[in-house]
C-alpha cells in the first residue's frame, strides 16, 4: 500500500475513496495536511464512498475535525454518521439511549465507547446488557473486560430470562482440569451467541463418577450439552496416555446413553515443552485421530489442538497457574476458549445452516460491477483483492462440505454474471451456485423465493452482505435468518469471522453432504423438464427412477442417522433414533431398509429409511421417513412394495403402522389410508393402522424400478 503524498489533496482524496482504510493510518495521513484540507477531503470522500467500514472510518475522523458536519449527515439519514454521533454522545455524557441507538446499528463500537460500556455495565438493564454483550465479541475481549461482563450477566440472569426470548440451555462442564474459570465466561459467550444458558461445572477431576452416579448433581441438572474439558497437561506419562481416545469415547457413550445429552470432547493440544515437527508429538496426533473415529453419535470433537495452534502455544498456557490451580489455560486465553465453546455448542443445538446466500459487489469482488464493469472489479493484486478471493475459497470449501451457496444481488442479471464469465481469477463459477438472483427487488423479497425453490427453510440460511441497511432489513423481515455483522476490518476479516461463528461447523460430513450441490443442479434440470409435460405420470415415467434398497449398516448408518435427526415433512412415526439405537434395532433382527434413489439426471443420494420389528405374525413399522428431495416422485410406493414383499416372504400376516401428527408432517396424513391401511385405533401418540398382507396395495408402484440388495429378501 502506497502512502499518498501529503502535499497533494487530490491524491489523498483518491486514496481515501479507493482503499479499505486502517483508522490509525488514516489519522496519520490527515495529520500532515492542514485542518481545512482535512475537512475538505473528508467531506468529499464521504460524498464518494457510499458504503462499508471505510465510510465509518471517514465519518469518525470528520467528527474529530467538524462534529457539526457529521451531525448534519446524521440528520439527513446517513446511518454511519448517526452511529458516530450516538457513540460520541454516549462517551461524552453517559446517555444510555445513545448507547442503545449505537448498539442497534450494524456497526462496531469505537474503543472509547466499549471502555465506557464496560464501566457502566453494572447499571444496565437486561436488554441493554444483552445488546452490549452481543456487540462486543467476548473472544476479542481481554480477561478483565470479559470477567466484568460475565459477572453482570450472572447478576442479571433472572432478568435476562424474564426479558429475552432466547432459547434456554443447560450446559455441564466436566474436567480433569479446573473448569471454574471458564464457567461464567461461557454463560456470557452463549448470551452473545443468542442462547440463555445455565452453565454448571463439576469438581476438579470429576469425570466418570459424575456420570455413573445416578444421584449426582449431573443427573439432577439434566444437561442439554456436556462439555468434557481436558488437557495434555493432565495426562500421566507412560502407557496410560495411549488409552486417552478409548476412555474418552467410553465416557461420551455413557453420557449420551444415561443423560441423552450432546457431548463435546476436547482433544489433546501441543504443549510448550513439545519440540517435535509441527509442535505435537506423534502420540498426541495419533490419539486425536483415534478420538475422532471412536466417538459415538451425538458426541463430537472440540478441536482444542487447532485452537491452541492458532493462538500460539506460548500465549495459551500459564504453567504457573497449572501448578497452583490445575488451570490449563492462561487467563487472557480463557475468553477465547469460552467464545469458541459457545459457537460449537450453538452449532449443536441450532438448526444447521444449509444455504449461504451472498451479495456480489464488495463481497465476492471489490467494487460495483455496474459502475466499473467486469474488468474493473478487484480480484487479487492487493490486500483487498486477495481478501475477496479468500472468501471465494472459503465458499468453495463450504460447497465441498455440502453447503449450498446462492447469490442475491441488486444488479442486472447481465452485470452480475459478467465477472464469472470474463475474469479467469474467479474461483467460483456460475455452476457452483444453487440459485442466482439478480434484480432490484429488496433482498428480503428475493430470499424467500430462493429458499422455496430449493425446498429449504429460512432458518437454514446464512446471509452475507456488506451493507448495514441490507443486513438490518433482513433481520427485521426474517429474524430466523442468520446475519453476521460485517467485521471492522471489512472483507479482510470476513473469512475468519465466519470460521469462528460456529455456523459453518460440520462435525460429520457424509457422502450425501458432498453431493448436495450437484443434486440441486440436477433438480433444477428436472423442474425445467417438468414444465414440458402435461401430466405428472408422463414426467415421472421419463425420469427412469430407480430405488436401490440395502440394509442399514456400517456403510450408511451415519447418513440414516442424519436423516432421522433432520427429517420432518415425510416422517411417519417421528422417532429421533441415535446411531446406537439404530444399531440395537439391527442387532434385534428388525427389517431395516436404506433407500438410495437415482434417475437419468443423477443421484438423489440416500433419501429414505424404513425400520420394522417383528412381533409374532405382525410387522410393526417403527420408522418410515423420506427426504423432501424425493417427495412427489412416488418413492414411498416403492418402499412399501419392498416392505410388502419382505412381509410375505417372512410369513407375516399384518403390517402395523402408526402416524404421529406433528406441525410439519401433515402432507403425509393420508399416506397409510391411501395405501389401503385401515384405522385400528387412536391414542395420545396418534393413529394406529393395520394392513392385511394378503391384500394388494391400493396404490401401485408404477414409476420406480426397485433394485433389491437386502440379503435374503425377495428379488
N, C-alpha and C positions, 0 to 999 in steps of 0.2 A: 504494500500500500504506500503510495507516494504522498508525502505531506504537501499541502498546497502552499505556494509562495504567499507569505503574509502581505506582500505589497499589492497583490492582485485580488481585489474584491470579487471580480467576476469568476476567477478560478476558485476562490473559497466557496462561492455560491455553487459552482458546478460540483465541487467536491461534496458539499452538503446534500445535494439532490441526487447524487449518483451512488453513494456508498452507504452501507448499513453502518451507522456511526457508533463508535465507542464513546460513551459520555465523557470520560476523562480526557480523551484525545480532543474531542470537540471543544471542551472547555479550554484546553491548552491553545488550540488554534485561535479561538476567539480572543484570547488574552493578548495576542500580538497585534491586533488591529484596534483602532480607536472604538470608543463606545458607539459613536454614531454609525460607523461602518458595520460593527457587530449587529446592532439593532436592524439596520437596513438589510443586511444579509439574511438574518433570521426571519424577518418579515417576508422577504422574497422567497426564501426556501420553504416557509410554511405554505405559501400560496402554490408552490410547485410540487410539494410532497403530500399526497392526499391520504396516505395510509401508513400503518406499521409502526414499529418501535422507533424508527428513525424520526418520525413526526413527533413522537412523545419526547425524545431527547431534545429535539429542537425547541419544543414548547417549554420544556423545563429551563433551558438556557435563556430563552427570551424572557421568561418570568424573572430571572435574576437581573436582567437589564431594564425591563419595561413591563412590570406586572400589570399595569393598566391595559396594555395591548393584549395580553393573554386573557384578561377578564373580558375584553371586548370579543375576542374569538369565542370564548365560552358562552357569552350571551347570544351569539349568533348560531349556537348549536354545535360547536366543534367539540367532539367527545374527548379528544386529547387535552384540549385547553381546559375543559370542565374538570377533568380528572386532576390536572396540575393545580388548578385553583383550589379544589377541595382538599387535596393533601397539604398544601401550604397553609390553608386556613386552619386545618387541624393541628399542624405542628406549632403554629403561632398562638392559637387560642385554646386548644384542647376541645374544640367543638366536636362532640361525638357524632352529631348529624353529618358534619363534613366528612368524618372518617367513614361513616356508613355509606355516604354517597360515593366516596373513592373506592370502597370495597365492592360496590355494586358494578363498577365499570370493569371492562375486560383488560385492565392494565395493571402491571405490578406497582406496588408502593415504593416510593423512594426510601432510602435508608433512614433518613430522619423521621419519617412517618412510622416506619417499622419500630424504631427505637422508642418513640413516644407511646406507640400502641402497646408495646411490652410493659412499659412503666405504668400505663393506665389500666392494664388488663384486669386488675383486681376490682375495678369499679364497673366493668362492662356487664351487661345482661347476657343471657344465654345466646340470643340471636346474634348480637354483635360479636361475642367471643367466637362463636362458630364461624362467622364470616371471616374474622381475622385469622383464625387457625387455617382455614381453607385457602386463604390468600397467601400466607407466608411461605408454606412449604417447609415442614418440620425437618426434612432431610438436609436442607441447606442452612438450618439454624445452628447456632452454637449451643453448647450444652446448657449454658446459663439461660439463654432465650427459651430453649425447648423446655427446660425444667419449670421456668416461670409459667409458660402456657399450660404445661401438664398439670401443675398444681391448681391453676384456676379451673381447668376442665374438671378436675376431681372435685373441687369445691362446688361447682355449679352442676354436678351430674344430675341431681333431681330436677333442676330447672330445665336442663337440656332435654331430658326425657319427656318432660311435660310440654315442651315448646316445639321441638323439631320432629318432623315426620320422616326421620331416617330409619332404615332397618335396624333392628336390635340384634345383638350377637353376644354370646358368651364365649370367651376365649380363655383357655387354660395354658399356662406356661409350665412345662416340666423341664428340669435341667439337672445335669451333673455339674453345672456351673451355677453361680448365683444369678438369679433372674429378677431380683427385686429392683435392680437399677433400670431395667428396660420396661417393667410393667406399666408405670404411669405414662411413660413416653409413648408406649404402644397405644394406650387409650386415646391420647391426643392425636396420634398419627391416623388412627382409624376414624376419628372425627373428621380430620382433614379429608379422608377418603370417602366421607359421606356415610359412615356407619357409627351408630351409637353402641359402643361395646362396653361390657363389663369384663375386665381382664383380671384374672386371679393367678397367682404364682405359687408353685409348690416350694417346699423347703429345699435347701441345697442338697443335691444328690438324690432327691426323691423321684424315682422313675417307676420301676416295676411295682413297688409296694403300693403306690398311689393308684395304679390301675387294677391291681389284683384285689385290693381291699374294698369289698362292696360297701363298707360303711365309711369310706374315706370322704374327705371334702370334695374330691373329684367327682364321685358318683352323685353326690347331692347337688353339685354345681350344674350338672348336665351341660357340658360344654358343646357348642356347635363346632368349634375348631380346637384342636390340641396342637400346640407347638412344642416339639421336643428340641431343646436348645443344648448343644454340646460344643466341644472344642477339642482339637488335637491336644491341647494342654492337659486335658483331663484324662487322657488315656495312659495307662501304665506302659512302661517299656516291656518288650518281650513278646512272647507268642499271643498273649491275650488281645493285643491290638488287632490281630488278624481275625478276631471274632466280631469286630465292630459292626460290619454290614449285616451279618446274620442276626445279631442280637437286636439291632435297631429295627430290622424288618419284623422280627417276632414281637417286639414291643408295639409297633404300629398295628400289627394284626390284632393284638389284644385290645387296643384302643378302639379300633373300628368295630370289632365284634361286641365288646361289652358296653361301649358308650354310644355307638352309632355315629361317631364324630368323624369329620375330615381331619387329616393329620398332616402337618408339615414337619419334616425332619431335617435339621441342618446336617450338611455333610462336613467333611474334615478340611480345615484350612492349613495352608503353609504357615510355618512359624518363623520368627526372626532368626532362630538358630538353624533353620534348614538352609543348606548351601548347594543343594543339587541343581541340575539343569531344570529351569522353569520354576525353581523355588521349592516345590513339594517333592518329597522322596517318593520312590516307586510304590512303597506300601500304601501311602496316602492316596495316590492316584488309583491304585488297584481297589482299595476299599470303597472309594467313591463310585467307581464303575459298578462294583458288585451291589452297592446300596441302591443305585438307580434301577437295577434289574430285579432286585429282590423285594422291593416294597409292594404291598398288596394294593388292590383297588381302593381308592379314596385316601391313599397315603402318597405323599409327594415329597420330592427333594426340594428343600430350600437351599439354593446354591451359595452357601456361605463362602466356599472356596473362591468363586469368581468375584464375589463382593470384596473380599479381603484383597485379592489381587488388584482390583480396580482402585481401591482406596490407598493401597500400599501397606505392606506388612508392618513397616516401622511405625506408621501412623495408627494402625489398627490396635496394636497391643500396648498395654502398660503393664509390664511384667511385675512391677511393684504391687499394683492392685491385685494381680493374680496371687501373689504370695500372701498378701494381707487378708484379702476378702474373697478369694476364688472368683473374681470378676474377670471374665475373659476378654473384655472389650475396654479400650481406653474411654474415658468419659466423653471426650469430644467425638468419638465414633458412635456412641450409643444412639443419638438422634437418627443417624443414617441407618443403623440396624433396625430401629423401630419403624422408620419410614418404609424400608423395603419389605419388612414383615407385613406391614399393613397392606401394601399393594399386593403381595402374594395372597394374603387372606381374602382381600376383595375379589381377586380373580377366582377364588374357590367358590364364593357364595353368590356372586352376581351372575346374571345370565351372561354367557360368554359373548364377546364381540365376534361376529361372523363377517361383518361388512365394514370396510374402511372407505369412507366417502371423502374425497379430497377436492379442493379447489385447484386451479391451474396456475394463474398469474401470481407470481411471488411465492409460490409454494413448490410446484414441480419445476418451475424455471423462474429466473429473475426477470422482472419487467412485465409490462402489459402487452400481450401479443397483438392486440388490436391497434396499439399505438406504434409499436416498433417493428412489427412483422416477425415472422418465424425466424428470420436470420438475425434479428436484433435481440432476442431474449438471451439471458445469461445462462450458460451451461458450461461449467468448468472455466478455466482461465484465471480465476482469482478465488479468494476465500468464499465469497458468496456463491459464485457459480459452482464451486466444488461442493458447497453445502446442499444445494438443490440436487446434485447427483447423489450425495449420500442419502438423502431422503428417498430418492427413487430406488436406491439399492436396498434400503430397509423395506420398502414396499414389495420389492421382488422377493425378499426373504419371507415376508408375510404370506405372499401368494404360494410359495413353496410349502409353507406350513398349513395351507388350507384356508386362509382368509380370502375373502372376495374383496376386490378393490374396484371402486366405481368413481366416476367423475360427476360433479355438479358444478358447473361454471356459468357465470354470467358473461357469455360471449356468443358470437355467431358460431354455428357448427363448423363452418369452413375455417375460421380463425383458430378455434380451439383445437382442431385436428392437425393444423398445418405443421407445428413443430415435430409431431410424431412422424410425419411423412418426410420432411425435408432436412431434419437435423440428425445426423448419424450419431451424435453424442448421447442422444436419449437412451436411457437404459430400459425404460418401459416402452412397450409398443401398444398400439391400439387393441391388439388381440389379448392383452393382459387384463383388460377391464371387463368386468361382468356387466357394466352398464356405462353409458356415456351420454350425459345430459348437458347440453349447451343451449341456453336460452336466456331471456331476460326476465323470466318469471322469478319470484322470490325462491331462494333455495329451500325454504321451509315448505314450499309447494312442490318443487322438483323432487325432493327426497321421498315423500310418501309414494309417489309414482314408481320410483326406483325399487323400493323395498317390496311393494306389491308385485311388481314384475318378477322379482327374484324369490317371491314366496317367503319373505322373512318378516320379522317384526322390528319396529323402531328401536326396541330395547336392545337389539343386537348390533346397533350402528355406532361407529366412532366417526366423528365429523371433524375434518381438518380445514381450517380457514384462517387466513392471516388478518381478516377484517374483524375488528371488535363488534361492529354492529351486526355482521352476519352471525357471529357466534351468539350474541345476545338474543337475536331474533330466534335462532334455532332453539336455544334453551327455553325461551318463553313459549314458543309454539309447540315444541316437542320435548318436554323435560326428561323423557326417558332416554333420549339420545345422549351419548357421552361426548362432551365437547371440552377438550382440554384448552386451558389458557395458552396463549402464544407466549413462548419464553422471552425474557427480557433481551436476550441476545439474538432474537429472531430466528430465522431459518437455520442458523448455525447450531443452535441448541435444540432444535425440534427433535431430531432422531434420538438424542439422549433422553429428552423428556419423555418421549413415547415409550422408549425401552424401560423407563423407570416407573411408569404409571401402574404396571401390572395388567393393563388391559390387553396387551399383546402376548401375555404369558400363555403358553400351551404346555401343560405338564406332560401330556401324552399326545403324540401326533400319529394318527392311523393312516393306512393307505388311502382310505376314503377322503381324509382331510387333504392329502396331497393332490388328489384328482379333482377336488371340488371346482376349481376354476374351469377346467375343461368340461366338466359336466354342465355347468351353467351355460357355456357357449353352445354345447350340443343342444340344450333345451331351447335356446333362442332359435336355433335352426328348426327344431321340431314345431315350435309355435308359429313360425313363418309358414311352414308346410301345412299346419292345421287349418290355416285360413283358406287354403285352396280346396278343401274337401267340404262337401255339402253335409255329411253326417259323420258322427264320431266313429261309428263302426268301420267305415271305409278308411278313415285316418289311422285307427289302431291297427287295422289289417296291413296297412302299408309300412308300418314300423318294423315288422318282423321281430316282435318282442320275444325274448327268451328269459325264463326264470330258472336259475340253477339252484337246486336245493341241496345243502350239505348239512351235516350235523354241526351243532355248536361245539367247538373245541378250541385247542390252543391257538390254532391259526387265525381264528376270527372272534374270539371271545372279547377282546378289547373293544372291537367295533360294536359288537352286540351290546356290551355293557354301556357304551356311549349312547347307542340308540335308546336303550331302556331309560337312561337318565334324562334324555333330552326330548323324546317324542311325546307330543301332547295331542295332536289332532286325530291321528289314527292310532289310538291306544285303547284297546277294548277294556282291559281289566285294570290298567294303571298301576301295577306294582313297580317299585323302583328297586329292582334287584341289584345287589352289588355283584361284582365278579365272583366272590366267594359263594354267594347264594346260588348263582347260576351253576357253579362247579358242583355244588351239593345236589342240585336238581339233575345234573348229568350223571353224577355218581349213583343217584337213586333209580336210574334206568328210565327216566322220563323221555318221552318223544321230544326231541329238540330239532328245530329246523332254522337254519340261517339262509336267507334268500338273496342271491345276487341277481340283478336284472341288467340286461343289455338290450340294445336294438341296433338297427342298421347304422345309426349315427354314433354309437359309442356306448360305454358302460354307464349305468347309474350307480354302480357300486353295491355294497351290501346294504340293502334298504328294507329288509323285513326280517322278523323273527317270530317264531311260534314255539311255545313250550306247553306240553300237556302231560299230566300224570295219570297213570292207570290206577283205578280203584275197582277191582273185580272186573265186571264186564262194561264198566263205564270209563271213558277217557275224558278227564276234566281239563279244560283249557285254562292254564294259569296265566299265560302271557300271549298276547297277539297284538303286534304293533307293526307299523309300516311307516317309512319316511314319507313326508309330504312330497318328496321329489317324484314318487311314482304314483301318487294319488291320481285317480282318473284314468289309469292305464289298465284297470281290471286285474292287477296282480293279485289282489285279495282272493279272486276266484280261483286262480292257480294255486294259491296257498291252501285254500280249503279243499280243492281237488286232491292235493297231495295228502293232506290230513285224512281225508275220507278213504283214500286208497290204503293208507297205513292201517287205519282202524279195521277195515275189512280183512286185511291180511292177518292182523293180530287177533281176530275173533272178538272184537269189540262190538257191542250191541247199541250203545248210546254214547253220543258225544254231548257233553255238558259244557256250557259256556256262560259266563256272567258279563253283563255290560254294566260298568260303573260310570254313571254320567258325571262329567265334570263341566266346567265352564268353557272347555276348549275342545271336547271331543263330540260335540253334538252332531257333526257331519256324519258320524257312523252309527247314530242311534238306531237306524233301521237295518243295519248290516245283517244281523242274525235272522230276523224275520224274513228279509229278502232272500236269504239262502234256504229258508224252509225250516228254521228252528221254531219250536213252539214254546210260548211262555209257560214256565213251570212254577213261578212264584216270584215274590218280591220281598226284600228285606231292607235293612238300613243301608246295606252296601250296594244295592242296585237290583237289577232284574236277572233272574236265572232262566236260561233257555235250555231246551234239550232237542237233540236231533236223532231220529232213528236211523242207524247206519244202513239199513236195508233200503231206505228211500234214496231217490236221486235228488240232488240239489235243485232248487227252483231256478237258480241262475247258473248256467253252464259256462265253463271257461272256453271262450271261442277265439281269443286273440293272442294268448300267451302260450308258447311252446314250453312244456315242462321238462327239464333235464334233471333226472333224479340221481343224486350221488350219495344218498343215505344208505349205508351198508345194511343189507338185509331187508330193505323195503322194496316195494314193487317197482318194476321198470316202467 
